[in-house]
Amino acid sequence: MEKHEDFFQDVFAVVRLIPKGRVTNYGAIAKYLGAARSSRMVGWAMNAAHSQKKKVPAHRVVNRNGMLTGKHHFSTPYEMQELLEKEGIEVKNDKIVDFQKHFWEPMIELAI
């Protein structure tokens, strides 16, 4: 397995731990995995999340400002927002309302 595939699997493992009704961002996942400058790689992993046998809730990963920047990788332009709203997260103009209230910080939440 190539190195980036291992990284992708690590990203998927973290994303699967995000609770319903919470979101995180690409950079927070990269930092948690010890690759703080690899937020773009986390984004690439999210683009590939649909190919995983075990579900990856990619809709819970947004950019650092709470924008739904990955929405065009879902089956419809509205699916990401619809999935978040089903979990009680309000979205307006492709941005999460009260982003900090819903933010899940892996460095804190997954601290041993």
Secondary structure as GFF3:
##gff-version 3
##sequence-region A 1 112
A	DSSP	alpha_helix	3	15	.	.	.	ID=ss1
A	DSSP	beta_strand	24	25	.	.	.	ID=ss2
A	DSSP	alpha_helix	26	32	.	.	.	ID=ss3
A	DSSP	alpha_helix	39	48	.	.	.	ID=ss4
A	DSSP	three_ten_helix	49	51	.	.	.	ID=ss5
A	DSSP	three_ten_helix	58	60	.	.	.	ID=ss6
A	DSSP	beta_strand	61	62	.	.	.	ID=ss7
A	DSSP	three_ten_helix	71	73	.	.	.	ID=ss8
A	DSSP	alpha_helix	79	86	.	.	.	ID=ss9
A	DSSP	beta_strand	91	92	.	.	.	ID=ss10
A	DSSP	beta_strand	95	96	.	.	.	ID=ss11
A	DSSP	alpha_helix	99	102	.	.	.	ID=ss12
A	DSSP	alpha_helix	106	109	.	.	.	ID=ss13
###
